Amino acid sequence: MKKIYRSDLHVHSCYSNKPSIWALRKINCPESYTSPSLIYQAAKKMGMDYVTITDHNTIQGALEIRHLPDTFLSTEVTTYFPEDGCKVHVVVLDITEEVFGDIMILRKNIYELVAYLQENDIVHFIAHPLYDNDKLTAETVEKMVLLFEVFEVKNGSRTKRFNVLIERILSSLTPEKMEFLSQKHTILPYGKEPWKKSMTGGSDDHGGLFIGRAYTASVDGESVKEFIRSIKVGKTWAEGEDGDPRTLAHSIYGVGYNFIKKKFTSKNGNSLPFVTNLLNNMFDCSPQKLSLFEKIKIFVIKNLPAEQEGYDDKNFDEILESEAKKLLSDKKFLTDIQSETMNGKIFAVTSFLANRLIYIYVDKLTRMSQSIGLMSYINSLSSIGIVQLFMLPYYVSFHQQNRGKFLVSELEEKFCLPDETRKKQKIALFTDTLHEINGVAITIKRFIESAKNQGLEFVVITSTSEETGLKNGVMNFKAIGDCNLPEYPELKLHFPPILNVIDYFEKEGFTQIHVSTPGTLGLTALFISKLMNTPISGTYHTDIPQYVKSLTNDEFLENAAWSYMLWFYNQMKEVMVPSASTQRQLIEKGLAVEKVKPFPRWVDTKSFSPSQRNSLLWSMYGLNSGIKFLYVGRVSKEKNLKLLAEAFIDIVKTGFSCNLIIVGDGPYRKELELLLNGYPVLFMGFLSGGELSRVYASSDVFVFPSTTDTFGNVVLEAQASGLPVIVSDEGGPRELIRNGKTGVIVKAHDKEALIHAMVSFLKDVGKCSSMGREARIFTETNDIQPCEEYHTIFHSRAVNEKQWETDELSCRRYQTSKAS
C-alpha cells in the first residue's frame, strides 16, 4: 500500500497573541498558550509527517521549531477586500523571512496579496472560507472562488455543515460558472483550469487540545517541497474530524484556563485541589507531576467521611470544591465517560458541575422565606449568574457555529446546489406540560400522532424529574431542579439542563422550533432560537393572565402576566391561536397582527360518539334516574367550578331530580367535595380512552363554566358524543357551539343565568336529545382531514418543498443563461 503523507496545515501557538476580540485585547489575553515545541510533539504523536505553525500575521512560532526535522515556515495572514472591508484569512506555506516581510506590506489588500503570491509561485489557501464576520456575503465567496486555487474544506474548529458546503460549492464549479462569475465581478480567475480546486484540511487548534484532529493528506510527500507542490497541483485531500461547538468551546476554555493559571494562581498554595485536578486533567496539555504533599492532601481529603448535603452555610468556592470532590469519587460517572472522546469528557464534566451548581442555588431560592432578607436572594441569583458566565464559552460557540445559516441558503441558491435543509425539515416542540392532565398535554400528544401519520420528523422536548431519554417521540431531560407555583402547588416548573438541551438540539439538526408553553422550557426554546438562528413559532394555548387574575385577584400581577406574555410571544415569527376571541384579545393587548395565525384542529369523532352510550352505567354508581350534568376537565378554581357547584345546589334545593358528574382532578377537588357533600354528585377522578368516551355518551348535558379557556377540547368531545353544551360567553369554547341549536351560551359569572340554562333541560328532557343530535351533526360536518390537522404547525414543510421546486427551476434557467 502506498504511503499517505499527512500534515496539519492550520494550527496556532502562543505567538498568536493579538486577538481580534476586543474583550481579550482589553485583558491582554492571547488566542493561544500552546508552545511551539508542544505543537511539534503533539503533531508527530498524531502521525503528522510534516509540521508547521500558522500564527496570525507572524512566523515566530514556526521559526522556533525550524531547526527540527520535517518543518517549514508558514503564517495565517489577515487580509481584506478593499471594496467593503470584509476580513478573510489566507494561510501561506513554506515561505522565507523575506517573503513574510513582503506579505505584511501587501496584506491590507487581498488583490495585491494574491497577485504577489501567484507571481512568486507561493502555495497558499483560503482558510475557513465561510467564517461569518458580519461582512461576509455570497458575493464575497464568489470572489474567493475566482482568486484562490486552494481551499480549506475541513477545518477542525468549524462544524460539518460549513466544511461540507464549501466542498460542495467547489465540486459544482464548471467552466461556464467560472466564466459567468468572472464577468460578474470583472476578476480574471487564477489557474489553468480555475474550476478545478485543490483542497486542504487543518485543525485550526488554539488550545493545544486538537492538534492533528484535521489534516491534509497526499500520496506525494517524500520531502517537504514535494508535499507542498502536491497541494498546488491538486493531489491533496482533507481528512480527519470536522469541528463542532464543543470543540470551539473547549478551545476557549483551554485558553481561559491557561490565562487564569498564569495570571491568578496563588503562590501560597492551592485552596481548591479537586477543581484544579479536574481542570488539569481536562485542559493541561503538559501537566506537571503533583508534588508528594499535593498527592497526600488530595488522598486524605478524598477519603474523609462524606459531608452532609447541606450547603446553606457554604460559599461558592466551597460548594464548587465539594462537588468536584464528589465527581472525582463517582466511579460510575467516571466509568460512563471513559468511552467518550476528549470533547465528550470535558462536556460531561462541565455540564454536570454547572447543572449541580444551578440546582443547588435554585433549591436555595425556592426554600428561602421572606424573612431571610434581600441580600440572600441577591447572593443566590448572582451565584447562578456566575455559573452562567462559566457556561458562556459554550453559548458563544453554539452561536458562532450557527450564525451563517442564512448565508448557507444563499450560497446553495447562488451555486445552484440542492437545498438539503429545506427537504429535511425537523421540528422540535418545547413544552412545560406533557404529563399533566390538561388540554395542552392532550393536544401535544395529538401533535405527535399527527406528525407520525404525515411522515414528519417531529420531536417533543420537555423536562421532568424522570431520567433523560427519548421515548415515543418525546425527548425528556432530567430536570436539575423544580419549584411549585404559589397559588397552584400542583403545577411544577422544571429547570432543564440547558447545555444538554442545546447540545442535543445541535446534534439532531432541528430546523424549526415550536413553543407550546411560555414557562422554563419555552424560555429555553426562545434562547436556543436566538443563539442558533433557528425560526421559532408558538401556540397560545392558555390564557395565563386570566388564570393569574382568577387565582390571585391581583390586578398588578395580572398586568405583569400580560407584559410577560406579550414580550414572549412577540419574539415569535408566528403565534397560533385556537379561537377568534383569543386572536382579538391578543391583538388588542398589543401582539403584532401579522404574527397571529389560525390553529385548525378538531375532535376524533370516531372515539367520541353516541354509540358509546351505556344505559346501565350510572346504576353501577347508585345514581338516580334524573338528568346527568357532566363536567370534564381540570378541577381548579380558574375553571369557575364554585359557580357550577352553587348553581347545582340551588337547583337540587328547588326539588329537581338530577345528578352532577365531575371527571378530572386538581388542587380544588377537596374543597369542591366538601362544598357538594350530601348532594347527588359523583367525583370520578381522571379518566381516559374508552372509559371517558362511555361517560360522555352516557350523560345528558355538558356544563363548562370556565372563562379562561382559549379553545376547549372537552366541549368538542362532548358534542361529538351527542351532548348539548352549556358554556359562558367569555373565552374560546363559545365559538365551538351554535347557541340554541347545539347548546346554550350564558353570561359569564352569572349564577342565575347558569341555573336558568340547566333548568331548561330539566323541564324539557326532549331538548337534551334534539340538541345532542344537532351537536353530533355539527362536529361531523366541521370535521377536518388528518392532513389538515395542525397544518399551521407543520405547514413549513409543504411551503419549503414548493419553494425548492421554484428554486430548482430558477437554477436551471440560471445555468442556461450562463452557458449561452
C-alpha positions in Angstrom: 0.0 0.0 0.0 1.3 3.4 -1.0 2.3 5.7 1.9 0.0 8.6 2.7 1.7 11.7 3.9 0.0 14.0 6.4 0.3 17.5 7.7 -1.9 19.7 9.9 -1.7 22.9 7.9 -3.6 25.1 10.3 -2.5 25.4 13.9 -1.7 28.2 16.3 0.9 28.7 19.1 1.3 31.2 21.9 2.6 33.7 19.3 -1.0 34.2 18.1 -1.1 36.8 20.8 -3.1 39.7 19.1 -6.7 38.5 19.3 -9.3 40.1 17.1 -11.9 40.0 20.0 -11.9 43.4 21.8 -12.6 41.8 25.3 -9.5 39.6 25.0 -7.3 42.5 24.0 -8.5 44.5 27.0 -7.4 41.9 29.4 -4.3 41.1 27.4 -5.3 37.5 26.8 -3.7 35.8 23.7 -5.6 33.5 21.4 -3.4 30.6 22.3 -1.0 29.5 25.1 0.4 26.4 23.3 4.2 26.3 23.0 5.7 25.6 19.5 7.6 22.6 20.9 4.4 21.1 22.3 2.7 21.5 18.8 5.6 19.7 17.2 5.5 16.8 19.7 1.7 16.6 19.5 1.6 16.7 15.7 4.2 13.9 15.5 2.4 11.9 18.0 -0.8 12.2 15.9 1.1 10.8 12.9 1.8 14.0 11.0 4.8 13.7 8.7 5.4 17.4 8.4 4.8 20.1 10.9 4.2 23.8 10.5 2.7 26.6 12.7 0.3 29.2 11.2 0.1 32.0 13.7 -1.8 35.2 12.9 0.5 37.6 11.0 3.7 36.3 12.5 6.2 33.5 11.8 7.7 33.5 15.3 6.1 30.2 16.3 7.3 28.5 13.1 10.8 29.9 13.5 11.1 28.4 17.0 10.8 24.9 15.6 12.5 25.5 12.3 15.6 23.6 13.4 13.6 20.4 13.9 13.2 17.9 11.1 10.2 17.9 8.8 9.2 21.5 9.5 8.6 24.6 7.3 7.7 28.3 7.8 4.1 29.3 7.4 1.7 32.0 8.6 -2.0 32.8 8.6 -2.4 36.3 7.0 -5.3 38.5 7.8 -6.3 40.4 4.7 -9.2 42.5 3.4 -11.4 43.1 0.4 -10.9 46.8 -0.1 -14.3 47.5 -1.5 -16.2 46.6 1.7 -13.5 45.8 4.3 -14.5 42.2 4.6 -11.8 40.3 6.5 -10.6 36.9 5.4 -7.7 34.7 6.3 -5.1 33.2 3.9 -2.6 30.6 5.0 0.7 30.9 3.2 3.0 27.9 3.2 6.7 27.2 3.1 8.0 30.8 3.0 11.1 32.7 3.9 11.5 35.6 6.3 12.0 37.9 3.3 8.7 36.7 1.7 7.0 37.2 5.1 8.1 40.8 5.2 6.7 41.4 1.7 3.4 39.8 2.7 3.0 42.1 5.7 3.3 45.1 3.5 0.7 43.8 1.0 -1.8 42.2 3.3 -4.2 45.1 3.6 -5.4 44.5 0.0 -6.3 40.9 -0.9 -6.0 41.5 -4.6 -2.4 42.8 -4.3 -1.5 40.0 -1.8 -2.9 37.2 -4.1 -1.2 38.7 -7.2 2.1 38.7 -5.3 1.7 35.1 -4.2 0.8 33.9 -7.6 3.6 35.8 -9.3 6.2 34.2 -6.9 4.5 30.7 -7.1 4.0 30.6 -3.4 1.4 28.0 -2.3 -1.4 29.4 -0.3 -5.0 28.7 0.5 -8.1 30.4 1.9 -8.8 29.3 5.5 -12.3 28.6 6.8 -13.8 30.5 3.8 -17.3 30.5 5.2 -16.3 32.1 8.6 -19.0 34.7 9.1 -17.5 38.0 10.2 -20.6 40.2 9.7 -19.4 41.4 6.3 -19.1 38.1 4.6 -21.7 37.7 1.7 -22.3 35.2 -1.1 -20.7 37.7 -3.5 -17.5 37.6 -1.3 -17.4 33.8 -1.6 -17.8 34.1 -5.4 -14.8 36.4 -5.5 -12.8 33.9 -3.4 -13.6 31.2 -6.0 -12.0 33.4 -8.6 -9.0 34.4 -6.6 -7.9 31.1 -5.0 -6.9 27.8 -6.4 -6.7 26.0 -3.0 -9.4 26.0 -0.3 -9.5 24.6 3.3 -12.5 22.3 3.2 -12.1 20.6 6.6 -11.5 22.9 9.5 -11.3 21.1 12.8 -12.9 24.1 14.6 -15.8 24.5 12.2 -19.0 22.4 12.0 -19.5 19.9 9.3 -22.3 21.9 7.6 -19.8 24.6 6.6 -17.0 22.2 5.7 -19.2 20.1 3.5 -20.8 23.1 1.9 -17.6 24.7 0.7 -16.6 21.3 -0.7 -19.9 21.0 -2.5 -19.5 24.5 -3.9 -16.0 23.7 -5.3 -17.2 20.4 -6.7 -20.1 22.1 -8.5 -17.8 24.5 -10.4 -17.8 24.3 -14.2 -16.1 26.4 -16.9 -19.4 28.1 -17.6 -19.9 29.0 -13.9 -16.4 30.4 -13.7 -16.9 32.5 -16.9 -20.2 33.8 -15.5 -18.6 34.8 -12.2 -15.6 36.3 -13.9 -17.8 38.6 -16.0 -20.0 39.4 -13.0 -17.1 40.6 -10.8 -14.6 41.6 -13.5 -11.9 39.4 -12.0 -9.8 37.0 -14.0 -9.6 33.7 -12.3 -6.2 32.2 -11.4 -5.1 28.8 -12.7 -5.1 27.0 -16.0 -8.3 25.2 -15.2 -9.8 27.5 -12.5 -12.9 25.3 -12.0 -10.7 22.6 -10.6 -9.7 23.4 -7.0 -7.2 21.8 -4.6 -8.4 21.0 -1.1 -6.7 21.0 2.3 -7.5 20.4 6.0 -6.3 21.7 9.3 -7.2 21.6 12.9 -7.2 25.3 13.5 -6.3 24.4 17.0 -5.7 27.3 19.5 -5.8 25.4 22.8 -3.4 22.5 22.2 -6.2 20.0 22.6 -7.0 19.1 19.0 -3.7 19.2 17.1 -3.8 16.8 14.1 -7.5 16.3 14.5 -8.0 17.5 10.9 -5.2 17.5 8.3 -4.1 17.5 4.7 -3.2 14.2 3.0 -1.2 13.4 -0.1 0.4 10.4 -1.9 3.3 12.7 -2.8 5.5 13.8 0.0 8.9 12.3 0.2 10.1 15.8 1.1 8.5 19.0 2.3 8.9 20.5 -1.1 7.2 17.6 -2.8 4.3 17.7 -0.3 3.8 21.4 -0.8 3.9 21.0 -4.5 1.2 18.3 -4.4 -1.1 20.9 -2.8 -0.5 23.3 -5.7 -1.2 20.7 -8.4 -4.4 19.3 -6.7 -3.2 16.0 -5.4 -4.1 16.6 -1.8 -7.3 15.9 0.1 -8.7 16.7 3.6 -9.0 14.1 6.3 -9.8 13.9 10.0 -12.7 15.2 12.0 -14.9 18.2 11.5 -15.3 20.7 14.3 -18.4 21.3 16.3 -19.5 23.8 19.0 -17.9 21.7 21.7 -14.5 21.9 20.0 -14.6 25.6 19.8 -15.9 26.0 23.3 -13.2 23.7 24.8 -10.5 25.6 22.9 -11.8 28.8 24.6 -11.9 27.1 27.9 -8.3 25.9 27.3 -7.1 29.4 26.6 -9.1 30.8 29.6 -7.7 28.1 31.9 -4.1 28.9 30.9 -4.8 32.6 31.2 -6.2 32.3 34.8 -3.5 29.8 35.7 -0.8 32.2 34.6 -2.3 35.4 36.0 -4.0 34.4 39.2 -2.6 31.2 40.6 -1.8 31.8 44.3 1.8 31.5 45.3 0.7 30.3 48.8 -0.8 27.1 47.5 -4.0 25.8 46.0 -7.1 26.1 48.1 -9.2 24.2 45.5 -7.2 21.0 44.9 -10.1 18.9 43.4 -11.2 21.6 41.0 -7.6 22.1 40.0 -7.2 18.4 39.5 -10.2 18.3 37.2 -9.0 21.3 35.2 -5.5 19.8 34.9 -6.9 16.5 33.6 -9.1 18.3 31.1 -7.1 21.3 29.8 -3.4 21.0 30.8 -1.6 19.7 27.7 1.7 19.5 29.5 0.7 18.5 33.0 3.4 18.7 35.7 3.5 15.9 38.2 1.9 16.7 41.5 4.2 17.2 44.4 4.2 14.5 47.1 2.5 16.9 49.5 -0.3 17.7 47.0 -0.9 13.9 46.3 -1.2 13.2 50.1 -3.5 16.2 50.5 -5.9 15.0 47.8 -5.8 11.4 49.0 -6.6 12.4 52.6 -9.4 14.9 51.7 -10.9 12.5 49.2 -11.2 9.7 51.8 -12.6 11.8 54.6 -16.1 10.9 55.6 -18.7 12.4 53.3 -20.0 15.8 54.4 -23.7 16.4 54.9 -25.5 17.6 51.8 -26.5 21.0 53.3 -24.8 23.9 51.5 -26.6 26.7 53.2 -23.6 28.0 55.1 -21.0 27.5 52.4 -19.7 30.0 49.9 -19.4 29.4 46.1 -15.8 28.2 46.2 -16.6 25.7 48.9 -19.6 24.3 47.1 -17.7 24.0 43.8 -14.8 22.2 45.5 -17.2 19.9 47.3 -19.0 19.0 44.0 -15.6 18.5 42.3 -14.6 16.1 45.0 -17.9 14.1 44.6 -17.3 13.9 40.9 -13.8 12.6 41.3 -15.1 10.0 43.7 -18.1 9.0 41.5 -16.8 5.7 39.9 -20.0 5.2 37.9 -19.8 8.6 36.3 -16.1 8.3 35.6 -16.6 4.8 34.1 -19.5 6.0 31.9 -17.4 8.8 30.3 -14.3 6.6 29.7 -15.5 5.7 26.2 -16.2 9.3 25.3 -13.8 11.4 23.2 -11.9 14.3 24.9 -14.7 16.6 23.8 -17.3 14.3 25.3 -15.4 14.0 28.6 -14.9 17.7 29.0 -18.6 18.4 28.1 -19.8 15.8 30.6 -17.8 17.2 33.5 -18.6 20.8 32.7 -22.3 20.2 32.2 -22.5 18.1 35.3 -20.9 20.7 37.6 -22.9 23.6 36.0 -26.2 21.7 36.4 -25.3 20.8 40.0 -24.5 24.3 41.0 -27.6 25.7 39.3 -29.7 23.1 41.1 -28.1 23.9 44.5 -28.8 27.7 44.2 -32.3 27.3 42.7 -33.1 24.9 45.5 -31.8 27.6 47.9 -34.1 30.2 46.3 -37.2 28.0 46.5 -36.6 27.3 50.2 -36.0 30.9 51.2 -38.6 32.7 53.2 -39.3 36.4 53.1 -37.6 36.8 56.5 -34.3 35.8 55.1 -33.6 39.2 53.6 -32.9 40.7 50.2 -29.1 40.0 50.2 -29.6 36.3 50.5 -31.7 36.3 47.3 -29.2 38.5 45.6 -26.3 36.2 46.6 -28.1 33.1 45.2 -29.1 34.9 42.0 -25.6 36.2 41.5 -24.1 32.7 42.0 -26.4 31.4 39.3 -25.2 34.3 37.2 -21.6 33.2 37.8 -22.4 29.7 36.7 -23.9 31.1 33.5 -20.8 33.1 33.0 -18.7 30.0 33.2 -21.0 28.4 30.5 -20.5 31.4 28.2 -17.9 29.7 26.0 -20.5 27.1 25.1 -23.1 29.8 24.3 -20.6 31.7 22.2 -19.5 28.6 20.3 -23.1 27.4 19.6 -23.9 30.9 18.3 -20.8 31.2 16.2 -21.3 27.8 14.6 -24.8 28.7 13.6 -24.7 32.3 12.7 -24.1 31.6 9.0 -27.2 29.6 8.3 -28.8 32.3 6.1 -25.5 32.5 4.2 -25.7 28.8 3.6 -29.1 29.0 2.0 -28.0 32.0 -0.2 -24.8 30.1 -1.3 -26.8 27.0 -2.2 -29.0 29.1 -4.4 -26.1 31.1 -5.9 -24.2 28.0 -6.8 -27.4 26.0 -7.8 -26.9 23.3 -5.1 -29.8 21.1 -4.0 -31.1 22.7 -0.8 -30.9 19.7 1.6 -32.0 21.6 4.6 -35.3 22.5 3.0 -36.0 18.9 2.1 -35.3 17.7 5.6 -37.3 19.7 8.0 -37.2 18.6 11.6 -39.4 20.3 14.1 -38.7 20.5 17.9 -41.7 21.3 20.1 -40.8 22.6 23.5 -43.4 22.2 26.3 -43.5 22.6 30.1 -46.6 20.4 30.3 -46.9 17.0 28.9 -47.8 14.5 31.6 -50.2 16.9 33.4 -53.9 16.3 32.8 -54.9 19.3 30.7 -55.9 20.3 27.2 -52.4 21.4 26.3 -50.9 18.0 27.1 -53.7 16.2 25.2 -53.1 18.5 22.1 -49.3 17.9 22.2 -49.8 14.1 22.2 -52.1 14.5 19.2 -49.3 16.6 17.6 -47.0 13.6 17.9 -49.5 11.2 16.4 -50.5 13.6 13.5 -46.8 14.2 12.6 -46.2 10.5 12.6 -49.1 9.9 10.3 -47.9 12.7 7.9 -44.3 11.2 7.9 -42.8 14.3 9.5 -39.7 14.4 11.8 -41.2 15.9 15.0 -39.8 15.6 18.5 -41.3 17.0 21.7 -38.7 18.3 24.1 -39.6 18.5 27.8 -38.1 18.3 31.2 -39.3 16.3 34.3 -37.9 14.5 37.2 -37.7 11.3 35.1 -34.4 10.1 33.7 -33.1 11.7 30.4 -34.1 9.7 27.3 -36.1 9.6 24.1 -39.3 7.6 24.1 -42.4 7.6 21.7 -41.4 10.9 20.1 -40.7 12.7 23.4 -37.2 13.7 24.5 -37.2 14.2 28.2 -34.3 15.9 30.1 -34.0 15.1 33.7 -34.6 18.5 35.5 -31.8 20.0 37.6 -34.5 21.3 39.9 -38.1 22.4 40.1 -40.4 24.7 42.1 -44.1 24.8 42.8 -46.0 27.8 41.7 -47.6 29.8 44.5 -51.4 29.5 44.5 -51.0 26.5 42.2 -48.9 24.0 44.1 -49.7 21.0 41.8 -48.1 22.7 38.8 -44.4 22.5 38.8 -41.8 24.5 36.8 -38.9 22.2 35.9 -35.5 23.7 35.2 -33.9 21.9 32.3 -30.1 21.2 31.9 -29.7 24.0 29.3 -26.3 22.9 28.0 -27.5 19.3 27.4 -30.7 20.6 25.6 -28.6 22.9 23.4 -26.2 20.1 22.6 -29.0 17.7 21.7 -30.7 20.3 19.5 -27.5 20.9 17.6 -26.7 17.2 17.1 -30.2 16.3 15.9 -30.1 19.2 13.3 -33.5 20.6 14.1 -34.6 23.3 11.6 -37.6 24.7 13.3 -38.8 25.4 16.9 -42.4 25.5 18.1 -43.2 26.5 21.6 -46.3 25.2 23.3 -45.9 26.9 26.7 -44.2 30.1 28.0 -42.5 28.5 31.0 -38.9 27.4 31.6 -38.9 25.2 28.5 -40.5 27.9 26.4 -37.7 30.3 27.6 -35.1 27.7 26.8 -36.6 27.3 23.3 -36.5 31.1 22.8 -32.9 31.3 23.9 -31.9 28.4 21.6 -33.7 30.2 18.7 -31.7 33.4 19.2 -28.5 31.5 19.9 -28.7 29.2 16.9 -30.6 31.4 14.4 -33.5 28.9 14.2 -37.0 30.0 13.2 -39.4 29.9 16.1 -43.2 29.9 16.4 -45.6 29.3 19.2 -49.1 28.4 20.2 -51.2 30.4 22.7 -52.9 27.6 24.5 -53.6 29.1 27.9 -54.9 32.5 29.0 -52.4 32.7 31.8 -53.2 36.4 32.7 -56.8 35.3 33.3 -55.6 32.4 35.4 -53.5 34.8 37.5 -56.4 37.1 37.9 -58.7 34.2 38.9 -56.2 32.7 41.4 -54.9 35.9 43.0 -57.4 38.7 42.3 -54.4 41.0 42.0 -54.6 43.5 39.1 -50.8 44.2 39.3 -49.9 40.5 38.9 -52.4 40.2 36.0 -50.8 43.2 34.2 -47.4 41.7 34.9 -48.5 38.4 33.4 -49.8 40.3 30.3 -46.5 42.2 29.9 -44.6 38.9 30.0 -46.9 37.1 27.6 -46.7 39.9 25.1 -43.0 40.1 25.3 -42.6 36.3 25.0 -45.0 35.8 22.0 -43.7 38.9 20.2 -40.4 37.1 19.8 -42.1 34.5 17.7 -42.3 34.5 13.9 -45.9 33.2 14.2 -48.3 32.7 17.0 -51.0 30.1 16.5 -54.3 30.8 18.2 -57.2 28.4 18.7 -60.1 30.8 18.6 -61.2 34.2 17.1 -61.8 35.6 20.6 -58.3 34.8 21.6 -57.0 36.3 18.4 -58.9 39.6 19.1 -57.7 39.7 22.7 -54.0 39.2 21.9 -54.1 41.9 19.2 -56.0 44.3 21.4 -53.4 43.8 24.1 -50.5 44.5 21.7 -49.4 41.4 19.9 -48.4 42.2 16.3 -51.4 41.5 13.9 -49.2 39.9 11.2 -47.9 37.3 13.7 -51.3 35.8 14.6 -52.4 32.7 12.7 -55.4 30.3 13.0 -54.8 26.9 14.5 -57.1 24.4 12.9 -57.9 21.3 15.0 -61.0 19.3 15.7 -62.1 16.2 17.6 -61.9 12.5 16.9 -65.5 11.8 16.1 -64.8 8.0 16.0 -63.5 7.8 19.5 -66.2 10.2 20.9 -69.6 9.0 19.7 -73.2 8.5 20.9 -72.6 4.8 20.1 -70.6 4.6 23.3 -73.7 5.2 25.4 -74.3 2.7 28.2 -77.8 2.9 29.8 -76.7 0.8 32.7 -73.6 2.7 33.6 -75.0 5.0 36.3 -76.8 2.3 38.2 -73.4 0.9 39.0 -72.7 4.1 40.9 -76.1 4.2 42.6 -77.2 7.4 40.9 -80.9 8.3 40.5 -82.7 8.3 37.1 -82.6 12.1 36.7 -80.7 14.1 34.1 -76.9 13.7 34.3 -75.0 17.0 34.1 -71.3 16.4 33.3 -68.1 18.4 33.7 -64.8 17.1 32.4 -61.5 19.0 32.9 -59.0 20.1 35.5 -60.6 20.6 38.9 -59.2 24.0 39.8 -60.5 27.4 40.8 -60.0 29.2 37.5 -62.5 26.8 35.8 -65.3 28.6 37.7 -66.4 25.3 39.4 -67.6 27.1 42.5 -70.2 28.8 40.4 -71.3 25.4 39.0 -71.5 23.9 42.4 -73.6 26.7 43.9 -75.9 26.6 40.9 -76.4 22.8 41.2 -77.1 23.1 44.9 -79.8 25.7 44.3 -81.3 23.5 41.6 -81.4 20.4 43.9 -82.9 22.5 46.7 -85.8 23.5 44.5 -86.8 19.8 44.1 -85.4 18.8 40.7 -84.1 15.3 40.4 -80.7 15.4 38.7 -77.0 14.4 39.2 -73.7 16.1 38.7 -70.7 14.0 37.5 -67.2 15.6 37.7 -64.4 13.9 35.8 -60.9 15.1 36.4 -58.6 16.0 39.2 -56.8 19.1 40.5 -56.0 21.3 43.5 -59.6 22.4 44.1 -61.1 18.9 44.3 -61.1 18.5 48.1 -62.7 21.9 48.6 -65.3 21.2 46.0 -66.1 17.8 47.5 -66.7 19.5 50.9 -68.9 22.1 49.2 -71.0 19.4 47.5 -71.0 16.9 50.3 -74.5 15.4 50.7 -75.7 16.2 47.2 -76.1 13.7 44.3 -72.6 14.4 42.9 -70.1 11.8 41.6 -66.4 12.5 41.5 -64.8 10.1 39.1 -61.2 11.4 39.0 -59.1 11.3 35.8 -60.5 9.1 33.0 -59.2 8.4 29.5 -59.8 6.2 26.5 -63.0 4.1 26.2 -63.9 4.8 29.8 -64.0 8.5 29.2 -65.9 8.1 26.0 -68.6 6.0 27.7 -69.1 8.6 30.5 -69.5 11.4 27.9 -72.0 9.4 25.8 -74.0 8.2 28.8 -74.5 11.7 30.2 -77.2 14.2 29.2 -75.8 17.7 29.3 -72.3 19.0 29.4 -71.6 22.1 31.6 -68.4 24.1 31.2 -68.5 27.4 33.1 -64.8 28.3 32.5 -64.0 31.8 31.2 -60.2 31.2 30.9 -60.0 28.5 28.2 -58.8 29.5 24.8 -60.3 26.5 23.0 -61.9 23.7 24.9 -61.2 20.2 23.6 -63.7 18.8 26.1 -66.5 20.9 24.6 -66.0 19.3 21.2 -65.6 15.8 22.8 -69.0 16.3 24.5 -70.7 17.4 21.3 -69.2 14.6 19.3 -70.7 12.3 22.0 -74.1 13.7 21.3 -74.4 16.1 24.3 -75.7 19.6 24.3 -73.3 22.0 25.9 -73.7 25.0 28.3 -70.7 27.4 28.1 -70.0 31.0 29.2 -69.9 34.0 26.9 -66.2 34.5 27.6 -63.3 32.5 26.2 -62.8 30.3 23.2 -65.4 27.5 23.9 -68.4 29.7 23.0 -67.1 29.6 19.3 -67.5 25.8 19.3 -71.3 25.7 19.7 -74.3 27.1 17.9 -76.4 28.9 20.5 -79.9 27.5 20.8 -79.1 24.6 18.4 -76.1 22.6 19.8 -76.1 24.2 23.2 -76.6 27.4 25.3 -74.3 30.3 25.9 -74.8 32.0 29.2 -73.4 35.2 30.8 -70.1 34.6 32.5 -70.0 34.5 36.3 -73.8 34.8 36.4 -75.2 32.1 38.6 -78.9 32.8 37.8 -78.2 32.6 34.1 -76.4 29.2 34.5 -79.3 27.9 36.7 -81.8 29.0 34.1 -79.9 27.2 31.3 -79.6 24.0 33.3 -83.3 24.1 34.5 -84.4 24.5 30.8 -83.1 21.0 30.1 -84.7 19.6 33.3 -88.1 21.0 32.2 -87.8 19.8 28.6 -85.9 16.5 28.6 -86.5 16.1 24.9 -84.3 19.1 24.3 -81.3 17.1 25.5 -81.8 14.6 22.7 -82.6 17.1 19.9 -79.8 19.4 20.7 -77.5 16.4 21.2 -78.2 15.2 17.7 -77.5 18.7 16.3 -74.3 18.8 18.3 -73.2 15.5 16.8 -74.0 16.6 13.3 -72.1 19.9 13.9 -68.9 18.0 14.8 -69.2 15.6 11.9 -69.9 18.4 9.4 -67.0 20.6 10.5 -64.5 17.7 10.9 -61.2 18.3 9.1 -58.9 15.8 7.3 -56.0 14.3 9.2 -53.5 16.1 6.9 -55.1 19.5 7.7 -54.9 18.9 11.5 -52.2 21.1 13.0 -51.4 22.3 9.5 -50.2 25.6 10.8 -47.5 23.8 12.8 -46.4 21.6 10.0 -47.1 23.9 7.0 -43.4 24.9 6.6 -42.6 21.6 5.1 -45.1 22.0 2.2 -44.0 25.6 1.8 -40.4 24.7 1.7 -40.9 21.9 -0.7 -42.8 24.2 -3.0 -40.0 26.8 -2.6 -37.5 24.1 -3.5 -39.3 23.3 -6.7 -39.2 27.0 -7.6 -35.5 27.3 -6.7 -34.7 24.2 -8.8 -36.4 25.8 -11.8 -34.6 29.1 -11.3 -31.3 27.2 -11.1 -31.9 25.5 -14.4 -32.7 28.9 -16.0 -29.7 30.4 -14.3 -27.3 27.8 -15.7 -28.9 28.0 -19.2 -28.3 31.8 -19.3 -24.7 31.4 -18.2 -24.0 28.7 -20.8 -25.5 30.8 -23.6 
